[in-house]
Amino acid sequence: MSTVCVTGASGYIASWLVKLLLERGYTVKASVRDPNNPKKVDHLLKLDGAKERLHLFKADLLEDGSFDAAVEGCVGVFHTASPFYHKVTDPQAELIDPAVKGTLNVLGSCSKASSVKRVVVTSSTAAVAFNSRPRTPEVVVDETWFSDPDLCVKSKMWYVLSKTLAEEAAWKFAKEKGLDIVTINPAMVIGPLLQPTLNTSAEAIANLFNGSQTYPNASFGWVNVKDVANAHIKAFEIPSASGRYCLVERVAHYSEIVEILRKHYPSYPIPEKCGDDKPFVPIYQVSREKVKSLGIDYIPLEQSIIETVDSLKEKNFIGASSNI
């Protein structure tokens, strides 16, 4: 079976990607910043098939050429490494440089490796939906939408800006170098955690358990991590796959999320009040047309939420009471 590379392999989506690739018989060259950190790699080394077919490589997004060895000899590369968090003091250094320069660094390594047939880049609906167009219940967002960098700067949406600029840079580089790339653009990714650390999107659910008095007045697209990992593999394996793929099971307001949580976890103090008195931020639709061609049959939101909570409890990110 062929050899593929996964960058940022210790991350949430990437860990699932490594798991599913190993299950399919691939040999996986996995890049991490520190292969000697058990917190980052132990969960990968325990995966079925890891002993025989998982190889760890040290690489850093900001270090030129550091992905060369990991990419060499691979037919496919999955570039998932990119920071995702909201509390930043220096957006350029913490989010934008790693996202943009890191993507170009990885693609640079790919363009030097003659073995690479296709690169699947993990982007985000952050790079799709944030522009001056309205997002209301009758609006359908699709792959032709692009976020507006100027609007991101004005609104200080630094993570959104990092993903938007990184995807722009990826398409430009691919065109110049004749590289075959596909991007996967998931919304808020939830579902079971393989890694021992709490990631930003699962934390959004955990926060509703940990004594929070209110829930945010926000609407997001949501999607299960297993569907996202699966879509990456399909985008690599299906020859006709091309362009971008928005991955959203559905868009839901936080009020709906807390309703599901109260129904399934009645003994927990789930917040009942919204964080402000303004009208609820409207939901909108995201087209499923294109993703159908990858054969993804979405796990329903309610099931994804239950899987997330059960995993958070198992890993002690949610205590038995309101105190974590």
C-alpha positions in Angstrom: 0.0 0.0 0.0 1.2 3.5 -0.6 2.9 5.9 1.7 1.3 9.3 2.7 2.3 12.1 5.0 0.2 13.8 7.7 1.5 17.2 9.0 0.7 18.3 12.6 -0.2 14.7 13.2 -0.8 15.1 17.0 -3.7 17.4 16.4 -7.4 16.7 16.7 -8.4 16.1 13.0 -4.9 14.8 12.2 -5.0 12.1 14.8 -8.2 10.7 13.4 -6.7 11.0 9.9 -3.7 8.9 11.0 -6.0 6.3 12.6 -8.2 5.9 9.5 -5.2 5.9 7.1 -3.5 3.1 9.1 -6.8 1.2 9.2 -6.9 1.4 5.4 -3.4 -0.1 5.2 -1.4 3.1 4.3 2.1 3.7 5.6 2.0 7.0 7.4 4.9 9.5 7.8 3.6 11.8 10.5 5.2 15.1 11.3 5.1 16.6 14.8 7.1 19.4 16.4 8.5 17.2 19.1 8.5 13.5 18.5 9.9 12.9 22.0 6.9 14.5 23.8 4.7 11.6 25.0 1.7 13.9 25.3 2.0 14.6 21.6 2.8 11.1 20.2 1.7 8.3 22.6 -1.9 8.2 21.4 -0.6 7.9 17.8 1.9 5.1 18.7 -0.9 3.1 20.3 -3.1 3.0 17.1 -3.6 -0.2 15.3 -0.9 -0.7 12.6 1.3 2.1 14.1 4.1 -0.4 15.1 4.4 -1.5 11.5 3.5 1.5 9.4 3.7 4.8 11.4 6.9 6.8 11.2 7.3 10.0 13.1 9.3 13.0 11.8 10.3 16.2 13.5 9.2 19.3 11.5 8.3 22.9 12.3 5.9 25.1 10.2 8.3 28.1 10.3 11.5 26.2 9.5 12.2 26.1 5.8 12.7 22.7 4.3 11.9 20.9 7.6 9.1 18.9 5.9 11.3 17.6 3.1 12.2 14.3 4.8 8.6 13.6 5.9 7.2 14.3 2.4 9.9 12.4 0.4 8.6 9.2 -1.2 4.9 10.0 -0.3 2.2 9.8 -3.0 -0.2 11.9 -0.9 0.3 14.7 1.7 -2.4 15.8 4.2 -1.5 19.3 5.5 -3.5 19.8 8.7 -0.9 21.6 10.8 -2.2 25.1 11.7 -2.8 26.8 15.0 -6.4 27.2 16.2 -7.2 29.3 19.2 -8.9 32.6 20.0 -6.9 34.2 22.8 -3.9 35.8 21.0 -1.6 38.6 21.9 0.3 38.7 18.7 -1.9 37.5 15.8 0.8 37.7 13.2 3.3 35.6 15.1 0.9 33.2 16.7 -1.6 32.6 14.0 -0.9 34.2 10.6 2.7 33.3 10.1 2.4 29.6 11.1 -0.7 29.3 8.9 0.5 31.1 5.8 4.3 30.5 5.9 3.7 27.0 7.2 1.4 26.1 4.3 3.9 27.5 1.7 6.7 25.6 3.5 4.8 22.3 3.3 3.8 22.9 -0.3 7.4 23.8 -1.1 8.5 20.4 0.1 5.7 18.8 -1.9 6.7 20.5 -5.1 10.3 19.2 -4.7 9.1 15.5 -4.2 8.3 14.0 -7.6 6.4 11.1 -5.8 3.6 13.4 -4.6 0.4 13.1 -6.7 -2.0 15.2 -4.6 -2.0 17.4 -1.5 -5.1 17.7 0.6 -5.0 20.9 2.7 -7.1 21.3 5.8 -8.7 24.7 5.5 -11.9 25.8 7.2 -15.3 27.4 6.6 -13.5 30.4 8.3 -12.0 30.9 4.8 -15.4 30.7 3.1 -18.2 32.4 5.0 -16.9 35.7 6.4 -17.6 38.5 3.9 -20.2 41.3 3.5 -22.8 38.9 2.1 -25.7 38.3 4.6 -26.0 34.9 6.3 -29.7 34.3 7.0 -31.9 31.2 7.0 -32.6 31.3 3.3 -29.0 31.9 2.3 -26.9 28.9 1.1 -23.2 29.3 1.5 -21.2 27.2 -0.9 -17.6 26.6 -2.2 -17.7 29.7 -4.4 -17.7 31.9 -1.3 -14.5 33.4 0.0 -13.9 35.3 3.2 -12.8 38.9 2.9 -9.4 39.6 4.5 -10.1 43.3 5.0 -13.3 42.6 6.8 -11.4 40.1 9.0 -8.8 42.8 9.9 -11.5 45.3 10.7 -13.4 42.9 12.9 -10.1 41.5 14.5 -11.1 38.0 13.4 -7.5 36.8 13.5 -8.1 33.0 13.2 -10.5 33.6 10.3 -7.8 35.8 8.7 -5.1 33.2 9.1 -7.2 30.5 7.4 -8.3 32.8 4.6 -4.7 34.0 3.8 -3.3 30.5 4.1 -5.9 29.1 1.6 -5.3 32.0 -0.8 -1.6 31.4 -0.7 -2.1 27.6 -1.2 -4.1 28.1 -4.4 -1.7 30.6 -5.8 1.3 28.4 -5.1 -0.4 25.3 -6.5 -1.2 27.2 -9.7 2.3 28.5 -10.2 3.9 25.1 -9.5 1.3 22.9 -11.2 0.6 21.1 -7.9 -2.6 19.1 -7.6 -4.3 20.3 -4.3 -7.7 19.9 -2.8 -8.9 21.8 0.3 -11.3 20.6 3.0 -13.2 23.4 4.7 -14.9 22.1 7.8 -16.9 24.1 10.3 -16.7 23.6 14.1 -15.3 20.1 14.4 -16.6 18.0 17.3 -16.8 14.3 18.2 -14.4 11.9 20.1 -10.9 13.0 21.1 -8.0 10.7 20.4 -5.4 13.2 21.8 -5.0 13.7 25.6 -5.2 17.5 25.3 -8.3 19.7 25.0 -8.6 21.3 21.5 -10.4 24.5 20.8 -13.6 23.2 19.1 -14.2 20.5 21.7 -13.6 23.1 24.4 -16.6 25.0 23.1 -18.8 22.1 24.3 -16.7 21.5 27.5 -17.2 25.2 28.5 -21.0 24.7 28.7 -20.4 22.2 31.5 -17.9 24.0 33.6 -20.0 26.4 35.5 -20.6 28.8 32.7 -23.6 31.0 33.5 -24.6 31.8 30.0 -24.1 30.5 26.4 -22.8 32.6 23.5 -25.1 34.3 21.1 -23.6 32.7 18.1 -24.5 30.3 15.3 -21.9 27.9 13.8 -21.7 25.1 11.4 -20.9 21.8 13.1 -19.4 18.5 11.8 -18.1 15.3 13.2 -14.3 14.8 13.3 -14.7 11.3 11.8 -16.5 12.7 8.8 -13.8 15.3 8.4 -11.0 12.8 8.5 -12.9 10.5 6.1 -13.4 13.4 3.6 -9.7 14.1 3.6 -9.0 10.5 2.6 -11.8 10.5 -0.1 -10.5 13.7 -1.5 -7.1 12.1 -1.9 -8.4 8.7 -3.3 -11.1 9.9 -5.7 -9.3 11.0 -8.9 -12.0 13.5 -9.9 -11.9 15.3 -6.5 -10.9 18.9 -7.0 -11.2 22.4 -5.6 -12.7 23.0 -2.2 -15.2 21.0 -0.1 -17.3 22.7 2.6 -18.0 20.2 5.5 -21.0 21.1 7.6 -23.6 18.7 8.9 -25.7 21.7 9.9 -25.6 25.2 11.2 -27.0 25.5 14.7 -27.3 28.3 17.3 -25.8 27.7 20.7 -29.3 27.7 22.1 -30.0 24.5 20.2 -26.7 23.0 21.4 -27.6 23.6 25.1 -31.1 22.2 24.5 -29.5 18.9 23.3 -27.1 18.9 26.2 -29.9 19.5 28.8 -31.9 16.6 27.2 -29.1 14.1 27.4 -27.3 15.3 30.6 -30.0 16.6 32.9 -27.9 16.3 36.0 -25.3 18.9 34.8 -25.8 22.6 35.3 -26.0 23.6 31.6 -26.5 27.4 31.2 -30.1 28.5 30.4 -29.5 32.1 29.5 -27.9 33.6 26.5 -24.9 35.9 27.0 -26.7 39.0 25.7 -30.2 40.2 25.1 -29.8 40.8 21.4 -31.8 38.8 18.9 -30.2 35.4 18.2 -27.6 35.4 15.5 -29.4 33.8 12.6 -28.6 30.4 11.2 -27.9 29.9 7.5 -27.4 26.9 5.2 -24.3 25.3 3.8 -24.5 23.5 0.5 -24.1 19.7 0.6 -24.0 19.3 -3.2 -20.3 19.1 -3.7 -19.4 17.0 -0.7 -21.9 14.3 -1.9 -19.4 13.4 -4.6 -17.0 12.3 -1.8 -19.7 9.9 -0.5 -19.8 11.5 2.9 -22.9 10.5 4.9 -22.9 12.9 7.8 -23.1 11.8 11.4 -26.1 13.8 12.8 -25.3 16.8 15.1 -27.0 15.3 18.1 -25.0 12.1 17.9 -21.8 14.2 17.4 -22.5 16.2 20.6 -23.1 13.0 22.6 -19.9 11.5 21.3 -18.0 14.7 22.2 -19.4 14.8 25.8 -18.8 11.1 26.4 -15.2 11.6 25.3 -14.7 14.7 27.4 -16.0 12.9 30.4 -13.8 9.9 29.8 -10.7 12.2 29.6 -11.8 14.1 32.7 -12.3 17.4 30.9 -15.8 17.4 32.4 -16.1 16.6 36.1 -18.9 14.8 37.9 -20.2 18.1 38.9 -20.0 21.7 37.7 -16.3 21.9 38.8 -13.8 20.5 36.3 
